[in-house]
Amino acid sequence: MLDQIKTVVTRSRDTLLSDALGATALMVILVVGLHLPSFS
């Protein structure tokens, strides 16, 4: 399984950073969206 992960990382090195940034942005949107009702 570790070999498969290494292969995926080496094949998708170009898009790995943008995918990580997109996932982080989605998590931030989720957390902010869940906390919005408590502000009103």
C-alpha positions in Angstrom: 0.0 0.0 0.0 2.9 2.4 0.7 4.2 1.7 -2.7 0.9 2.7 -4.2 0.8 5.9 -2.2 4.3 6.8 -3.4 3.3 6.1 -7.0 0.3 8.3 -6.8 2.3 11.2 -5.2 5.0 11.0 -7.9 2.4 10.9 -10.7 0.2 13.7 -9.5 2.9 16.0 -8.0 1.7 18.9 -10.2 -1.8 18.9 -8.9 -1.2 17.8 -5.4 -0.7 21.3 -3.9 -3.7 22.7 -5.6 -5.8 19.7 -4.5 -4.6 20.3 -0.9 -5.4 24.0 -1.1 -8.9 23.2 -2.4 -9.6 20.7 0.4 -8.4 23.2 3.0 -10.7 25.9 1.5 -13.7 23.5 1.6 -13.0 22.7 5.2 -12.8 26.4 6.1 -16.1 27.0 4.3 -17.7 24.1 6.2 -16.5 25.3 9.6 -17.5 28.9 8.9 -20.9 27.8 7.6 -21.5 25.7 10.7 -20.6 28.6 13.0 -22.7 31.3 11.2 -26.0 30.5 13.1 -24.3 31.2 16.4 -23.5 34.8 15.4 -27.1 35.9 15.0 
